[in-house]
């Protein structure tokens, strides 16, 4: 029996292949049968282009149904999918191409599929073992050279099946998909849950508040990043009536502010389900579908995931082991060895703690830890207090080289206010070494494509603040 991920997904397509798979803006739809035929033709085109099992196929295009067709066709022929952000520069792309050495690099999905339109669909998927490579996802590279996380057919299948059950997906669901698909969130988490259910997707090529609100009238589940929810909160159309058809809102890829969680529940009548994941393991923990969802917590480990806090302290670096953890970094055996413990746990680099119930609470990245005057400062603790202050929409706390303390605590705030007043407000609630020595106000914090604040860029920008 083959463990090709494509076989698992296609097996769950609806028996009635005339059922919609993609519901497009303007009312058009693409049925599962049409989608499956396109995948077969794309697979035939890949094989005719000389793509062999194990070859890498790189794709750099804007989000489209055609891009999803190519993704599944790559799986079907047993090749390795390499998605690249359409915003990458030539220099960045050249690095990935040199590192991964793909057999094929596609930048025009429509043209590729047009060339395959006359080919007979390739009906048979290549046999693959669970340990065979299915995709390479390059990390953002904010702390140095980008690393290619190797994800196998078995790892992706295990995660998809666990999420499908944990979040209660059924054929009656309709997923609103407004995420990019060069990242694990939109590519694996969202698509796989929909395909395993054989359910339709409201397909949006980008996030637009009005289009999302319109889509909620027919959708039942939405997956998003925190920025999606804050932008919806800023739109007057977000009401309980607008979300009455929904059963579940899921958030991930960046921390969700507790204030946004509470405001969304008040406005929309739904408690957002927050989860925790990363490129190297897809989804690791989730808040429960049934049961209490605590704001600020990312919930419990998925079934089969072992999670512990390294170092023997209450708060420390999160380490994980389980069926969906990646098999290593592409062509980086030394780096791979550094990132795993002797007993096989992956060292995530995220700092957190487990409470008495077994819920995970994340404090931030280990690289973001600030050591000021010999004391450890966890930015999340300071950010939570900052975000409560008037005029502060969101904050990022960073450590900047300081002549006396080694690192000085600096708060970069999205919003407006008075520096002295804000520092005084925090000083009454924080130990002196945790209190920011400076506060910088910005109209908008710098973020990456998934909405994560780019702290490395902030540290670089303000590196000379105390000199």
Secondary structure, DSSP 8 states (H G I E B T S, - for coil): ----HHHHHHHTS-SSTTSEEEEETTS-EEEHHHHHHHHHHHHHHHHHTT--TT-EEEE---S-HHHHHHHHHHHHTT-EEEE--TT--HHHHHHHHHHH--SEEES-HHHHHHHHTTS----------TTSEEEEEE---TTSS--EEEEEHHHHHHHHHHHHHHTT--TT-EEEE-S-SSSHIIIIIIHHHHHHHT-EEEE-SS--HHHHHHHTTT-SEEEE-HHHHHHHHTSTT--TTTTTT-SEEEE-SS---HHHHHHHHHHHS---EEEEEETTTEEEEE--SSS---TTEEEEE-TT-EEEEGGGSSSEEEEEESTTS---BTT-HHHHHHTB-TTS-EEEEEEEEE-TTS-EEEEEEGGG-EEETTEEE-HHHHHHHHTTSTTEEEEEEEEEEETTTEEEEEEEEEE---HHHHHHHHHTTS-TTTS-SEEEEESS--B-TTS-B-HHHHHHHTTTTT-
